[in-house]
Amino acid sequence: MTPRKRSSRLLAIAAVAGLVFAACGSNNGGSGAPGSTGGTGGTLPPASLSQIGGEVSIVAVWAGGDDPKSEQYAFMQVLKPFTEKTGIKINYTATRDINAVLSNTANLPDIAGIPGPGKMVELAQAGTLKPLDDLFDANAYRQDTPGASALQVDGKQYAEFFKGSIKGLIWYNPKNYTGGTPTSWDDLNSKGQTATTALGGKAKQWCIGVKSDPGSEGWPGTDWIEDILIRQSGPDVYDKWVNGQQKWTSTEVKNAWTEFGKAVTNAYGGATNVAAADFRKSGDGLFTSPAQCVFHHQASFITSFFNTDNPSLKPGTDYDFFLMPDINPSFAGAVTGGGDLVGMFHDTPQAKALMQYLVTPEAQAIWPKIPNSGALSGSKAVPTDIYPDDLTKKAAQDLANAKIFRFDGSDAMPAAMSDAFLKGVLDYIQDQSKLDSILTNLDQVQQSAYGG
């Protein structure tokens, strides 16, 4: 494995934050504040597609087959205009262990979803990921997608920002929680306890589930810790931690883990259920009768899973959210977010054509239009009236209004560090008394994971 360059990693973390933030907010005097009907002035031209024929292979995490509620179905809708106009056959494979696929350099697909900027840097420096500079006007792309330069290594662009999400949303059932938006973290816990008492003896404050697919078990727990850390200790500490300059055993980082541990203790089913509950279904306790919990911490995309098991649920009526409140007033307005990246491994004419298409406003607008998808577009040129419901628009508004924004920390860490973080979360959920030893081990991994 080629060591990552620290300068590249810093750029990816800092600028991808601007990428996601600016993709949903107004910029350069445009009219694209969430809720308006126009884009914010992106300059990428419309898709220009012609009959090419042939085929292209794609591997990504979006699964679910032909189920209209699935991520795979949504992605196929994005690809449909492309296939119709080019005649190119799509050979798509869904996997929940994308890192394993990308590690098999002898059998890489033409195009793949990239787990995060950290992995992108690794693949680019290994020489397996192809640069995209010649596929479209780089200046136009940067204007349409501010921060796109973050997806560069040694001055060359190696990935596209496909779609995004805002994290740190607290979901609730308006029928069970009527306490309004908490003004602070303490206020949230107080109101949560009041609502829990009103719901009866079995309800708990939180529904949490961290079970996921191979290679990513525990990631909802890493999101918890990231959201707490940036709100407790601010962006400077957060950046140092992501970049290997802040010890895991430091007071700031340990305090974030401890606060997450309190939520686990106050979660439905306790630690055993938190470890065993699939993240896709872990919010369903908001809708059971009697309710299992009052709150669920998850990103904007979770609505696609709410409606999988409960297709009659309606946004705003059956579920709503507020942004995770501030913890330290000095860092008010801090949020985190994520984004899906796409990269190219074989520069065939078919693969190039698809990468050119995926950055266009037409392609960028398709997934966010789908009801309950929770997707946010990465293009400034996409009009904000495409969002199918007020909740998604509200998520975009919260993202646009963020005073402090950072990209998902574990996605930007070196792979060895991110993997150890996931394992540490799982170990901590099972036994919180082991926190000191878990953090000490993470310090040791940190020393070897960050190349100079």
N, C-alpha and C positions, 0 to 999 in steps of 0.2 A: 504493500500500500504506500503510495506516495504521500509524504507528509503534506498537510495543508499549509499554505502560507498564511500567516496570521493577518497580514494586511488584506488579503483577499477575503478572509473570513469576516474581518471587521466591516469591510465594505458591504458584504452580503447582508449582514445583520442590520446595519444602520440604514442602508438605502432601500432594502426591500420593505422596511417599515414605511418609508415614504411612498413606495410603490403602491402598497395596499391602501394607505391613507388617502393619497391623492386620487386614486382610482375612483373613490366614492364621494369625494368632496369637491367643492368648487375650487377652481384654480385659474389663474391667468385671466380673470375677468369674465369667465364663462358663465353660462346660465344653468349649470348642472347641479346645483344644490339638491340633495334628495328631496323629492316631492315635486320638482319641476318637470317639464316635459322635454326639455332639450338636453343634449349632451354638453360637455364642458369644453368643446373646441378641439377635439382630437383631429389629427390631420392625415391619418392613414387612409389610403384610398379604399373604395369598396373592393370586394373580392373580384378578381378577374380570373375566371376558371374556363378551361377549354378541355376538349376531349383528349385524354392522354392514354387511358387504358392501363393495363397492368395491375399490380396489387401492392399493398403496403401493410406491414405487420405492426401492430400496436399492442403494448402491454401496459396496463395501468391497474389501479386498485379498485376502480369503479365496477362493482359486481351487481348481479341481480337479474341478468338475462332480459327477457321480454316483459318483465313486470313493469307496467307503466309508472309505478312508484319508485323504481330502483334507480340508482346512480348510473348503471350501465345503460338503461333505457334512455336516460337524459343525454348521455354522451352520444348515443346513436342518433338522437335527434339533431345534435350539433353536426354530426358527420353527414347526415342525409343530403343536404344541398350540395355538399362536396362530391359525394359519390354520383349523384344524379347528373351533375354538370361535367364531371371528368371521366366517368366510366371506370374509375379506379376501384378495385375490389378491396374492401377492408377485412383484414384478418386480425380480429381483436381477441385478446386473451385477458381475462380478469384474474388478478391474483391479489391475495391479501398479504403476501410476503414479497413485496416488490424489491427489497434489498437483496434477497436471494437470487432473483432473476437478474438483477444488474451486476451481481458478483460473478455470474457465469459469462465471462467475456467471450467465450467461444461460440455462444449461441444468443447473441443480443438481438432484440427486435429492431426494426427500422426506427421506431419512435417509442418512447416510454414516458410515463409519468415519473417525475423525479421527486423523491420524498421531501426535499428541502434544499436550501442554498448550500448547506454544509456538504451534502451528498453531491450536489452539482459541481462544487469545486473539486472534490475528490475525483469524480469521473473525468472532468476536463483535464486535470493535471495528469491523470493516468493515460490520456490520449484516446480514450474510447468515445467520448462525447464530441460531436462535430460542431464547429463554430457555425453561427447562423448569419454572419455579417453580410453575406452576399444575397440573402433571400429577400430582403426588403429594405426600405429606406430607414437607416438606423436613427437618423434625426427625427423623422416623423414618428417612429415607434416610441422614442423617448418622450416626445411631446404628448403622444396619446396615452402613454403609460409612464408617468413620472416615477423615477427611481429604477427604470429598466436597466440602467447602467450597472445596477447592483448585480445583475445576472451576467456579469462579465468576469473573465479571468485573463490577466495579462492583456487587457485592452480588447479582448474579443468576447462577443456575446455567445453564451452557450445554452441558454434556456429562455423560454417564453413564460410569462405569467398568464395563466389560463383563467382561473376564477379564484375568489377569495372568500373569507369568512371572518367575522368578528367573534372573538372569544370572550369569556367572562360574562356571559349572559346568565341571569338567574330566572329560570322558567317556573311558572306556577299555574295552577288552575284557578281562574277567577271565582269559581263557585266555592272554593275552599279557603282562599286567601284574599282578604279584602283590606289589608293593612296599608295599601299604598306603597309608593317607592320609598324605601329606607334612606335616611339621610347620611348614614354611616354604617360601618361594619357592626358596631355595637348595637345600633338600632335594628339592623337586619336580624341579628341573633335574638334580640328582645322580642321583636314582632313575630319571628319564627316560633319562638317558644309559646307565645300567646296563641298563635294559630294551631300549634300542635296540641295544646291543652284542649282547645275548643273541638278538635277533631276526634278526641277520645284517646284511650290508653295505648292503642297499638301504633298510631301514627308517630313518625319521627320527623325531625326537621328536614333531613336530606334524603334524597334517593341518589345513590352513587353506584356506578358499576364500571370496573376497569378492565373487564375481560374483553379481549379483542382477538385479532388474528395473529398467526405466528410472526414473530419479529416485532410486534408492536404492543404486546400485552402491557397494560399499565399506563398507556399514554394519557387517559383522562386524569390520572393522578398527577402527571407532570404538568398538565395544564393548570390544575388547581395551584400547585406550588408556584408556577410562574406568575399567575394572576395575583397571588398573595404577595410574592416577593416585590413585584414592581409597585404595588400599592403600599406596602410597608416601608420599603427601603429606597425606592426611587429608581430612575433609569440608569444612573451612574453605576450603582451596585449591580443592577441587572446586567448591564453591558459587560462589566468586569467578570461577572460570574459566567456568562455565556462564552466569553473569550478566554477562560481559563486563568483569570487573574484574581478571582475572588474565591477563597477557599470554601469548600462545602461545609467545613466545620466552623466557619465564621458565625458569629452571633446572628447576623442578618439572615443568612440562608437557613440556619437551624430554626430560627423563629418561624419562618415560612412553613417548614415541614411540621413544626409543632401545631400551627394553626390548622393545617390540613388534617392532622391527626384528630383534632377536636371535632372536625366535621365527620370523619369516619366513625368516631365514637357515637355521634348523634345521627347516624344514618340508619335507615331501615334495614333490619337483618344483621346489623353489626358488621364487623370486619369480614366474617366468613361470607356473607352475602355480597359485600362490596367487591371482594376478590373474585367471586364466582359469577356475578351478574354481567351479562354482555352489555356493553355501552349502548348498543342500538336499542335495547329494551329497558334500560335502567331508568328511563324517565316515565315508564308506563305506570309507576306507582302514584303519579299525580292524578290518574284517571280511574283508579280502581274504586270500588265501593265496598267497604269504607276505604278512604284514601290511606296510602301507606306513608306519604310524606307531604311536606308543604312546598319544598323547593328542590330544583334540579339545576346544577351548574353545568352548562354545556354551550357550545358554539352555535352560530346561527343555522348551521346545516342540520341540526337535530330535528327540525320540523319534518324532514323527509322520513325520519324513522318514527316519529309520533304517529303519523298517519298510516304506517304500514300495518300495525296491529289494531289501530282505531281509525278506520277510514272515514267515519262520520264526524271526526273532530273538526272544528272550525276555528281558524286563527282569530284571536281577539275575544271569542266567546268561550271556547273550551281551554285555550291556553294563551298565555301572554308572558312577557318578560320585562324585567328592568335590568339595567346595567349593574354589574357587581359594584357595590358602593365603595367609596374611598375608605382607606384604613388610616393612613397618615395624611392629615390635611395638607402637608407640604407637597404632596404629590397628587393633588386632586386632578381628576380627569385622565388618569393613566389607564390604558387598555392594551391588550395584546390581540393579535390576529394571526391568521394563517393564510396560505395560498397554495394552489396547485400549480406546479411547474411542469413544463413539457420540454423534452429534449430529443435530439436526433442522433442516432448511432450509425446510420448508413445514409449517405447523401445521394440516394437514388432520385430520379426525376419525380417519382410518385411521393416520396417522403418530403422532398423540398416543396412540392405543391401543397401538401397538407400543412406543413409548418407555415407557409405563407398564408393559407386560409385561416388558420386558428387565431391569428392576431387581428383579423379584420373585425370591424364593428358588427357585421352580420353574424359571424360565428360567436363572438363574445356575448351577444344579446340572447342567444337561444336558451341556454340552460337557466339563467336567472328568470326567464319568463314562466318557467314551469311551476305551477302551484306547489307549495310546501317543499320546494327544493332547498330553500335557504341560501342559495348561491348569490354571491355579489359579483358583478362584472369587474374585470380588470381594465376596461377600456373607458377613457373619458368621453369618447364619442358616442357611447351607448346612452340613449335617453333614459332618465330615471323613472319615467312612467311605465317602463316595461315590467316593473316589479308587480307580482300578481296580488299582493295584499299589503295592508298597512303595516303589518308587523315587519315584513322584509324592508319596507321603506324606512321604518323606525330603526332597524339595525344599521342600515346605511347611514342614517342621520347620526346615530351614536358614534359610528366610526368617523364620520366627517367632523364631528365636534370634539373628538379626542384631543386633549391638550398635550398628552404624552402617549406615543404609540411605539410599541416594539413588536417585532416578529416573534413567533413561537420560538422559545429559547432552545428546546431540545432538538428542533429541526435544524437549527443553525450550528449545533455542536458537532465536533468530530464523531464519527460513527461509534467508536469505542466508548466515548463519553456518554453519548445518547443511550446506547445499549445498557451501560451500567446504571444510568439514571432510571431506566425502566425497571430493571431488576431491583434496584434499591427501593423503588416505590412499592413493588409487590411484597418485598420482605418487610417493609415498614408497616404495611396494612395488616399483615399477619401478626406482627409483634412490635408494638411501638416502643417497647423497652430497649430494643436494639438500635435505636436511632444513632447513638454516638458511634457505634461500630460501623454502621452503614455509611455514615458521613465520612468517617476516617478512611474507609475503603474507597469512597468516591474521590477523596483527596489524592489517594495513591494512583487511581486511574487517570486523574487529571494530569499528574506529572508526566505520564507517558503518552497520553492521547494528543497533546497539543504540540505539533512540530514547530520548530522555529523558522 
